[in-house]
Amino acid sequence: MEDQENLDTFIQRIHQHDAPFYREHWGGVQKFAELPVVTREDFLKTPLSLRRYKDEKALIKIVHDPAGAFLSEWSFVDIGREAYGLPARRPMVFLENPHEAIEKSMWCYEHGMLPLVGEKTLEIATYAAEKYKIDSLITDTSSLIKLEPYVRGRGPLDSISILGERFEPKELLHFGQYARQVRLVLALPETGAIAAAALAAEPRWEALPDCILENTETLLVTKKRLLVTPIVRYQTTLPPLNNYDGAL
Amino acid sequence: MMERSDVAALGERSLAELIVAPPEEARLYIIRVTSGTTGAPIVIATGYDSAAPLRLAGDERVERMVACIGSMSARLANVLLARSGPHERVLQTLALDPQDLVGDLEGLLADYHPEGLHGFCSFVVRTLAYMSKEAAADIRVVKLTGELLSESTESLIRGCLPAARHNQIYIAAEAGGSLAERCAYLPRNCFHPTPEVSLEIHNPDADGIGDILVSKPLFRSMRIDRYRIGDVGKIRQGTCPCGKEATLELLGRKGSDYVKVAGAIIRREEFDRVASLVLRHMDDYRVEVSETLEKGVLKGKVVLKLYWGGRSVTLALCEEIAKEFSHAVFITPTQTLADLVEQGLFLPLKVEYSLEQFLEKHKNIKLFSLPQL
């Protein structure tokens, strides 16, 4: 009940905000469950200036999509509230997408960790990883596969967080031997982290705190925090999560 | 005096200390990684001086920056400084990647409405091609770094960004980033050292020109002391109208393991390789590298100067050598100079014969970058 009240207050706050994006998109609808979904297409066609709900020190990312590109702004404080990685002493961030790599490196700083961000050239990235004696990795599937010779040739890491939109867990299972903990983090550039699961053949996904997931034909995501561009009933193209019952 | 290998060893020590004693305030430090252009990369832990975040935002109180920086660790350092500035000042940063330089960027920059541009000269110039006149007119400050700034590049940027105050920063990743900054009174490629940095000239010639030596704190109690950074310059005498005493005039890359130009890296090792294969009609060679503007487009220019016992040769032979050399010398891992000429990024290679032997002002230097065109 309290959650529902908080959600109603959150929706009301967005309704009353100067930024017109959601107000115009929702019309007069006030109830969360009845709010029209918002899609990436809506972000693509709406300038950031019309969907900016707060003004803080922030990182601006470019999100490339086959249909075009749009800006996704994340305040550093909000970046820190995402659940991208696990506590570590010497984390390395090695991601295919450079905007995401910078953002996840800033996540490390927000958590008091000094990160090594991987350079694009694999040889330089692994050379630096050896020198820094990294103890954890924040990466994505394709980058992890490139790093496999390095992780195979060293002692186990404390943790590997594999970020992505889709996973083939069975193809990743063997990475379990390279770290004490390997987790999958479902994330989109514009929504941040959505759900996480320990690496397994059939991962048991859990929605991350502050995330409301609705299993419809595709996964609907709501973040219960006022982000620069809030995420409310955001229709992803991700399939529903099997283990998640969709309850609010 | 410290050489590159000494700084690499210092880097190892800084990392070792970091492992033993992790920082209490991580955000005061950054792990920098050099590109490895001149050998193994250097990985180093470094701090930054307390005024660095303020310098990034500048007196103009720029609130929205675009960073045009290739290296990931340098890009992260830039974003970290933006994060670390005074709380009352909002600073948003878009850290561009070269792969963002596609058609959509113009609309995105118009949406973002940046007030400042910061980054490598060639990357900034490439970004300007995606900036509408309206968006460019609102840029109030441009900070250039990483490469020697040529007159043509500066004039191209001034033409595109009419309202921008120009700034230039002298940096070296392995020395912890910013070393010196140009003030409003200085011409291009002239700088005052940033706080805690000391610059001197080693073994200057009659014109006062010699190797630049850098001293500065690096990490905790570790210091870089009289590090021969690989650039050539001179110290200008007299007090600047801004009140600062020390002024460094940067004259180019020395030693010439490599020269950066028009966003590419010309490597002496590769020129040596091709010279040994292709150049039959010479005793010695030099390469002069510069940037030039051709119909408003910034291009790299390479002149190959040959000495062959004082002999002159026909124009046809020069053209033949230029063709053969261009097709053999790789500027990127996969593209030859001829490829880059075809793409309009470089002018065709020019070959000239010298009747006089090359002077050996600095031992074994074959590659020169030219600041003035």
Interface residues (C-beta under 8 A of the other chain):
Chain A: P47 L48 S49 D55 E56 K57 A58 L59 I60 K61 I62 H64 G68 A69 F70 L71 E73 F76 R89 R90 P98 H99 A101 I102 S105 M106 C108 Y109 G112 M113 L114 P115 L116 V117 G118 E119 K120 T121 E123 I124 Y127 A128 K131 Y132 K133
Chain B: G11 E12 L15 L18 I19 P22 P23 E25 A26 R27 Y29 I30 I31 V33 S35 G36 A40 P41 V43 A45 S71 M72 S73 R75 L76 V79 L80 A82 R83 G85 V90 L91 Q92 T93 L94 A95 L96 D97 Q99 D100 V102 D104 L105 L108 D111 Y112 H113
